[in-house]
Amino acid sequence: MNRPLSNAALLQKDHQHMIHPLHHTAGHADGRVWTKGEGSHLYDADGNRYIDGLSCLWNVSAGHGHQELADAAYRQMTDMAFCSSYAGGSNRPAIELAERLSTIAYPKINSFYFTSGGGEATDSNIKLARFYWKAKGKPGKVKVIGRDWGYHGVTFAAMCATGIKGYWPMFEPRIPGFSHIPAPDPYHYPMPEDGSSQGIAAANELEKEILAQGPETVSMFIAEPVQGAGGVIVPPDDYFGRIREICDEYEVLLVCDEVITGFGRTGKMFGLEHYGVEPDLIQFAKSITSGSVPLGGIGMSDEIAETVTSSKTPWMHAYTYSGHPTTCAVALATLDLIEREDLPGQAAAKGEAMLKKLHDALDDHPRVGNVRGKGMMHGIEIVRDKQTKEAFDADFGLGAKLTKALMDRGLYTRVRSEVICNAPPLTTDESTLDEMVGIYRDAIVEVVGG
């Protein structure tokens, strides 16, 4: 019997034939070849076990190894794995999923278009917003405003909406008409000198940018309820209420990117629910199938949907795998699981408890500038100087060093420059969460002292 190949042997084959997302040969030299997922853990080809500290890529929210999701895919693939959902054709799982989403999404959002992931969802909303304003007799409204450190994917239009500048240089020039305002980061956004609200001041950055661009040219503002890949930035409570007012005043569509925050991650089914605000458009992916198969989509307000359905010409936007019956069947099974196990409730309770433990363990550390979070997503920001909030020089390689120190201790996650991102599966048990807190503390001490 042939022995399974080791991690090193598989990685050698990988180096010869694969190009990866965010490919970087040096950074991949000591990569892990994952062969098994179980609950809140991943196993590499050598049998080493690691805590999955980021739900892989914020998406395996229900944990690894759910047989019922595999069974749902098997049943649908046995009946009919795929069919076209272009106008003139449909399928039962896609219809049922759209209907199900209408019962759990924001009240005025009842119509859905499916994609293969979050980047496609961003592009779909950008195109839909343009179509909508043309139909309303305002074809000049084409510009998109995003936020610094916002992440909306890296397909070409999505990359332009994304406000993490490292994604831009090798693909520029970017598409014209995209701009960004400062993130509503309570740790870094300056307090207003007049003593007014930090959240309102950060929201008013949108009004300034709309006026600078010209309200007659701005189509949409896109924002995550909690910024994820950009460093788990939780806005002040009064931020989104003011954002909604500004969008209404200047006729700008509010697009809520729920790709990470949707389906329970923040402690609510959708992240913007925390702020009592409804968007005009949403986009989702990741946790709708707990990462088991690729699926994303957008949801549109009743008024926007009516504009699409009443058009005398076709809406010329299409993906081959839109409404894929197998992925929609898995999504339905995932929603059953989310509701049965109350994953939003688990995220709220466990996330709050873990945030307190992170504060207790790290607030006194001289290099930990800020610990923050909402639900089961947290950020630990490391600084060179706690008083000035000065960051480490790039040459220090803080992110790579922290990542290695965490991996050496059996925890796999991602670090945004100086922010450790924490977002384990919502089903993670308390003892594992406690272990993670200890690993974060020990890894930070190893890298920057204590």
Wavefront OBJ file of the C-alpha trace (Angstrom):
o trace
v 0.000 0.000 0.000
v 1.355 3.427 -0.946
v 1.840 5.807 1.952
v 0.155 9.221 1.658
v 2.604 11.904 0.570
v 4.029 14.128 3.287
v 3.357 17.848 3.568
v 6.796 18.575 2.094
v 6.326 16.209 -0.844
v 2.897 17.605 -1.683
v 4.190 21.152 -1.358
v 6.929 20.390 -3.871
v 4.293 19.342 -6.416
v 2.314 22.441 -5.506
v 5.311 24.696 -6.239
v 5.688 23.096 -9.664
v 2.127 23.445 -10.869
v -0.029 25.845 -8.827
v -0.401 29.604 -8.735
v -2.248 30.699 -5.601
v -4.412 33.638 -4.601
v -2.033 36.340 -3.345
v 0.801 34.198 -4.723
v 4.173 34.842 -3.125
v 6.785 32.152 -3.560
v 8.805 33.002 -0.451
v 5.697 33.303 1.685
v 4.489 29.898 0.492
v 7.780 28.081 1.103
v 6.650 26.677 4.465
v 2.976 26.357 3.561
v 0.611 23.762 4.915
v -1.258 21.273 2.752
v -4.564 20.818 4.532
v -6.099 17.357 4.357
v -8.869 17.319 6.951
v -11.196 19.633 8.828
v -13.003 18.665 12.001
v -15.024 21.059 14.126
v -12.771 24.027 14.883
v -9.556 22.345 13.744
v -7.593 21.757 10.548
v -5.078 18.951 9.944
v -2.133 19.111 7.562
v -0.705 16.267 5.471
v 1.656 15.292 8.317
v -1.255 14.921 10.722
v -0.516 18.104 12.703
v -3.599 19.742 14.200
v -4.215 23.506 14.174
v -6.992 25.650 15.593
v -8.803 27.338 12.718
v -8.610 30.885 14.036
v -10.246 32.564 11.041
v -12.838 29.981 9.969
v -10.436 29.466 7.031
v -11.334 32.773 5.325
v -14.136 33.991 7.619
v -16.471 31.488 5.955
v -16.544 28.108 7.770
v -18.814 29.595 10.424
v -20.525 26.332 11.354
v -17.238 24.459 11.706
v -15.768 21.662 9.606
v -17.228 18.257 8.809
v -21.014 18.606 8.691
v -22.359 15.465 7.081
v -25.740 17.067 6.413
v -24.165 19.598 4.044
v -22.423 16.830 2.123
v -25.687 14.895 2.031
v -27.563 17.913 0.655
v -24.999 18.249 -2.154
v -25.143 14.507 -2.874
v -28.935 14.398 -3.071
v -29.082 17.363 -5.425
v -26.211 16.143 -7.597
v -27.894 12.759 -7.885
v -31.111 14.380 -9.122
v -29.536 17.143 -11.216
v -26.164 18.663 -10.471
v -26.548 21.730 -12.682
v -28.887 23.544 -15.021
v -28.942 27.044 -16.450
v -30.803 29.725 -14.550
v -30.713 32.217 -17.398
v -34.136 33.777 -18.042
v -36.380 31.013 -19.300
v -35.035 28.411 -16.876
v -34.930 27.916 -13.117
v -34.668 25.196 -10.482
v -36.322 24.310 -7.208
v -33.357 24.908 -4.799
v -32.656 28.383 -6.209
v -36.325 29.355 -5.934
v -36.555 28.018 -2.392
v -33.339 29.771 -1.354
v -34.475 33.145 -2.702
v -37.800 32.744 -0.900
v -36.032 31.697 2.332
v -33.676 34.674 2.195
v -36.619 37.025 1.844
v -37.832 35.882 5.276
v -34.542 36.567 7.063
v -33.015 39.540 5.246
v -33.881 43.192 5.829
v -37.652 43.789 5.452
v -37.522 45.746 2.197
v -35.089 43.301 0.538
v -37.041 40.429 -1.028
v -35.391 39.730 -4.381
v -32.033 38.027 -4.938
v -29.496 37.356 -7.655
v -26.944 34.584 -7.095
v -23.224 34.559 -7.864
v -20.287 32.262 -7.149
v -18.731 34.469 -4.465
v -18.252 37.882 -2.918
v -16.191 39.550 -5.653
v -18.824 38.710 -8.257
v -21.457 40.063 -5.872
v -19.639 43.402 -5.651
v -19.398 43.670 -9.420
v -23.086 42.761 -9.685
v -24.105 45.566 -7.340
v -21.917 48.099 -9.142
v -23.567 47.182 -12.448
v -27.036 47.059 -10.902
v -26.607 50.538 -9.412
v -25.624 51.922 -12.809
v -28.595 50.219 -14.463
v -30.951 51.549 -11.796
v -29.891 55.164 -12.167
v -30.057 54.983 -15.959
v -33.592 53.631 -15.660
v -34.403 56.560 -13.358
v -33.203 59.053 -15.944
v -29.958 59.867 -14.131
v -27.274 58.194 -16.260
v -24.526 60.407 -14.844
v -24.716 58.658 -11.452
v -21.933 56.089 -11.960
v -19.322 56.753 -9.264
v -18.655 54.468 -6.302
v -17.458 55.597 -2.875
v -15.866 53.063 -0.539
v -13.763 53.294 2.613
v -10.121 52.987 3.497
v -9.410 49.404 4.641
v -12.703 48.234 3.159
v -12.522 44.850 1.439
v -14.992 43.921 -1.308
v -13.056 41.370 -3.355
v -10.441 41.663 -6.093
v -12.206 41.127 -9.382
v -11.407 44.281 -11.319
v -14.326 46.491 -10.300
v -14.369 45.017 -6.792
v -10.638 45.720 -6.445
v -11.322 49.369 -7.266
v -13.997 49.507 -4.560
v -11.658 47.807 -2.080
v -9.782 50.340 0.027
v -6.713 48.240 0.887
v -4.102 49.890 -1.311
v -1.743 46.929 -1.518
v -4.149 45.279 -3.961
v -3.839 48.087 -6.525
v -0.296 48.793 -7.842
v 0.429 45.822 -10.100
v -2.962 46.120 -11.819
v -3.301 49.879 -12.248
v -4.618 52.044 -13.762
v -7.817 51.459 -11.863
v -11.267 52.050 -13.311
v -12.139 55.768 -13.064
v -14.914 56.830 -10.720
v -13.896 55.076 -7.492
v -12.903 56.977 -4.360
v -12.572 56.274 -0.643
v -13.244 58.011 2.656
v -11.563 57.343 6.029
v -12.656 54.269 7.949
v -14.776 54.893 11.071
v -12.034 53.459 13.266
v -12.524 54.639 16.867
v -8.863 53.860 17.606
v -7.395 55.988 14.801
v -10.070 58.415 13.613
v -9.386 61.801 15.271
v -11.800 63.016 17.895
v -13.635 66.148 16.704
v -12.170 69.253 18.298
v -15.632 70.570 19.140
v -16.326 67.542 21.316
v -19.019 66.176 19.010
v -19.511 62.531 18.146
v -16.662 60.650 16.529
v -19.152 58.467 14.676
v -21.050 61.416 13.199
v -17.797 63.091 12.172
v -16.618 59.911 10.429
v -19.979 59.563 8.666
v -19.831 63.172 7.511
v -16.746 62.241 5.517
v -19.213 60.667 3.098
v -21.121 63.910 2.658
v -17.859 65.761 1.981
v -16.871 63.220 -0.669
v -20.282 63.248 -2.352
v -20.134 67.035 -2.588
v -16.546 66.908 -3.865
v -17.466 64.399 -6.578
v -20.819 66.014 -7.362
v -24.030 64.382 -6.079
v -25.309 64.030 -9.629
v -22.373 61.662 -10.385
v -22.407 59.369 -7.322
v -24.207 56.069 -7.697
v -23.514 54.149 -4.470
v -21.653 53.955 -1.182
v -20.395 50.484 -0.240
v -19.531 49.515 3.331
v -19.122 46.479 5.579
v -21.061 46.720 8.883
v -17.806 45.661 10.577
v -14.716 45.869 8.397
v -13.171 42.408 8.378
v -10.039 41.843 6.313
v -9.084 45.477 6.879
v -8.510 44.777 10.570
v -11.874 44.186 12.304
v -12.905 47.839 12.486
v -16.099 48.277 14.513
v -17.787 51.642 13.860
v -19.299 53.840 16.585
v -22.955 53.093 17.219
v -24.207 56.344 15.673
v -22.208 56.015 12.439
v -24.583 54.136 10.147
v -27.673 56.116 11.122
v -25.981 59.249 9.823
v -24.722 57.371 6.740
v -28.321 56.430 5.909
v -29.414 60.075 6.224
v -26.649 61.246 3.886
v -27.416 58.581 1.274
v -31.090 59.538 1.335
v -30.359 63.257 1.060
v -28.119 62.937 -1.989
v -29.852 59.979 -3.684
v -26.949 57.571 -3.230
v -27.619 53.846 -2.857
v -26.364 52.339 0.392
v -24.765 48.972 -0.391
v -24.094 46.782 2.628
v -21.323 44.218 2.168
v -22.407 41.313 4.381
v -19.971 38.817 2.841
v -18.209 38.347 6.193
v -20.832 39.671 8.615
v -23.844 37.867 7.165
v -25.445 34.752 8.667
v -24.479 35.212 12.283
v -20.845 36.270 12.539
v -21.544 39.510 14.471
v -24.234 38.074 16.749
v -27.120 39.053 14.456
v -28.212 37.319 11.262
v -26.946 40.376 9.353
v -24.467 42.923 10.627
v -26.306 46.145 9.892
v -29.130 45.005 12.179
v -26.985 46.182 15.107
v -27.433 49.771 13.973
v -31.146 49.866 13.147
v -30.540 50.746 9.503
v -31.750 49.150 6.268
v -29.592 49.221 3.118
v -30.783 49.490 -0.465
v -28.620 46.593 -1.631
v -26.788 43.823 0.189
v -24.183 41.326 -0.909
v -23.339 38.022 0.726
v -21.252 34.862 0.308
v -18.957 32.840 2.609
v -21.124 31.644 5.516
v -24.260 31.034 3.464
v -22.801 27.561 2.808
v -20.319 27.589 5.705
v -17.626 27.538 3.030
v -18.532 24.051 1.832
v -19.326 25.100 -1.759
v -18.904 28.473 -3.521
v -22.006 30.661 -3.445
v -22.666 34.374 -3.172
v -25.315 36.838 -4.166
v -26.964 40.209 -3.885
v -30.285 41.265 -2.442
v -32.134 44.328 -3.683
v -34.866 46.523 -2.279
v -38.366 46.094 -3.586
v -38.111 49.403 -5.435
v -34.877 48.420 -7.195
v -36.228 44.947 -8.000
v -39.318 46.535 -9.552
v -37.039 48.613 -11.764
v -35.333 45.426 -12.995
v -38.485 43.389 -13.523
v -40.434 46.178 -15.225
v -37.680 46.924 -17.739
v -38.719 46.413 -21.370
v -35.221 45.158 -22.227
v -33.253 42.309 -20.582
v -30.923 43.037 -17.682
v -27.749 42.042 -19.542
v -25.843 40.649 -16.569
v -25.118 36.925 -16.245
v -22.892 34.252 -14.701
v -22.961 30.617 -15.796
v -23.259 29.426 -12.211
v -25.867 31.906 -11.011
v -28.554 29.920 -9.187
v -26.504 26.696 -9.287
v -28.905 24.056 -7.914
v -26.282 22.132 -5.941
v -24.853 25.158 -4.156
v -28.346 26.484 -3.457
v -29.344 23.118 -1.964
v -26.313 23.250 0.338
v -27.194 26.826 1.307
v -30.687 25.716 2.335
v -29.185 22.984 4.519
v -26.764 25.514 5.997
v -29.584 27.913 6.881
v -31.345 25.022 8.632
v -28.181 24.405 10.641
v -27.690 28.116 11.435
v -31.219 28.436 12.771
v -31.300 25.079 14.582
v -28.017 25.716 16.417
v -28.670 29.460 16.805
v -25.288 30.438 15.427
v -25.988 34.176 15.782
v -26.766 33.626 19.455
v -23.619 31.541 19.903
v -21.573 34.254 18.204
v -23.009 36.946 20.464
v -22.422 35.085 23.725
v -19.086 33.466 22.929
v -17.775 36.534 21.156
v -18.525 38.828 24.083
v -16.924 36.393 26.530
v -13.823 36.009 24.363
v -13.481 39.764 23.928
v -13.446 40.176 27.701
v -10.791 37.480 28.036
v -8.681 39.141 25.350
v -8.938 42.450 27.199
v -7.985 40.792 30.477
v -4.991 39.049 28.911
v -3.690 41.828 26.668
v -4.776 45.319 27.714
v -1.759 45.768 29.983
v 0.742 44.630 27.366
v 2.984 47.555 26.335
v 2.739 46.705 22.628
v -0.983 45.967 22.399
v -2.584 49.212 21.348
v -6.182 48.129 20.909
v -8.394 45.072 21.389
v -11.789 45.270 19.699
v -14.601 43.195 18.255
v -18.275 42.492 17.721
v -19.718 39.012 17.924
v -17.189 36.377 16.938
v -14.789 38.685 15.128
v -11.981 40.429 16.965
v -8.905 42.470 16.182
v -5.725 42.763 18.245
v -3.663 45.750 17.090
v 0.060 45.718 17.863
v 1.960 49.023 18.014
v 5.555 50.072 18.596
v 4.509 52.888 20.934
v 1.301 52.629 22.913
v 1.148 56.345 23.709
v 1.589 57.626 20.153
v 0.018 54.587 18.402
v 3.109 54.433 16.192
v 3.236 51.293 14.090
v 6.255 49.057 13.558
v 8.315 49.760 10.449
v 7.462 47.525 7.516
v 11.024 46.198 7.509
v 10.381 44.607 10.903
v 7.981 42.151 9.243
v 5.545 42.142 12.137
v 2.744 40.340 10.302
v 4.928 37.477 9.076
v 6.547 37.052 12.485
v 3.221 36.965 14.300
v 1.786 34.503 11.786
v 4.736 32.133 12.290
v 4.608 32.423 16.075
v 0.918 31.563 16.039
v 1.427 28.640 13.657
v 4.253 27.305 15.815
v 1.739 27.168 18.662
v -0.928 25.430 16.605
v -3.173 28.351 15.609
v -3.854 29.293 11.996
v -5.141 32.782 11.186
v -4.276 35.899 9.184
v -2.602 39.112 10.276
v -3.331 42.440 8.539
v 0.055 44.157 8.856
v -0.245 44.916 12.566
v -3.714 43.547 13.395
v -4.267 39.922 14.372
v -7.688 38.895 13.067
v -9.662 36.416 15.155
v -12.814 34.784 13.790
v -13.037 31.073 14.627
v -16.102 28.967 13.803
v -19.144 30.065 15.782
v -19.445 26.553 17.184
v -15.990 26.641 18.823
v -16.113 25.399 22.403
v -15.076 27.489 25.404
v -11.932 25.523 26.200
v -10.605 26.081 22.655
v -11.406 29.796 22.845
v -9.489 29.977 26.141
v -6.569 28.162 24.521
v -6.595 30.690 21.683
v -6.381 33.628 24.094
v -3.275 32.072 25.661
v -1.700 31.454 22.270
v -2.268 35.058 21.197
v -0.645 36.324 24.384
v 2.377 34.020 24.140
v 2.947 34.699 20.434
v 2.832 38.459 20.963
v 5.325 38.220 23.811
v 7.665 36.158 21.632
v 7.571 38.620 18.732
v 7.521 42.034 20.432
v 8.461 41.276 24.040
v 6.315 41.679 27.087
l 1 2 3 4 5 6 7 8 9 10 11 12 13 14 15 16 17 18 19 20 21 22 23 24 25 26 27 28 29 30 31 32 33 34 35 36 37 38 39 40 41 42 43 44 45 46 47 48 49 50 51 52 53 54 55 56 57 58 59 60 61 62 63 64 65 66 67 68 69 70 71 72 73 74 75 76 77 78 79 80 81 82 83 84 85 86 87 88 89 90 91 92 93 94 95 96 97 98 99 100 101 102 103 104 105 106 107 108 109 110 111 112 113 114 115 116 117 118 119 120 121 122 123 124 125 126 127 128 129 130 131 132 133 134 135 136 137 138 139 140 141 142 143 144 145 146 147 148 149 150 151 152 153 154 155 156 157 158 159 160 161 162 163 164 165 166 167 168 169 170 171 172 173 174 175 176 177 178 179 180 181 182 183 184 185 186 187 188 189 190 191 192 193 194 195 196 197 198 199 200 201 202 203 204 205 206 207 208 209 210 211 212 213 214 215 216 217 218 219 220 221 222 223 224 225 226 227 228 229 230 231 232 233 234 235 236 237 238 239 240 241 242 243 244 245 246 247 248 249 250 251 252 253 254 255 256 257 258 259 260 261 262 263 264 265 266 267 268 269 270 271 272 273 274 275 276 277 278 279 280 281 282 283 284 285 286 287 288 289 290 291 292 293 294 295 296 297 298 299 300 301 302 303 304 305 306 307 308 309 310 311 312 313 314 315 316 317 318 319 320 321 322 323 324 325 326 327 328 329 330 331 332 333 334 335 336 337 338 339 340 341 342 343 344 345 346 347 348 349 350 351 352 353 354 355 356 357 358 359 360 361 362 363 364 365 366 367 368 369 370 371 372 373 374 375 376 377 378 379 380 381 382 383 384 385 386 387 388 389 390 391 392 393 394 395 396 397 398 399 400 401 402 403 404 405 406 407 408 409 410 411 412 413 414 415 416 417 418 419 420 421 422 423 424 425 426 427 428 429 430 431 432 433 434 435 436 437 438 439 440 441 442 443 444 445 446 447 448 449 450
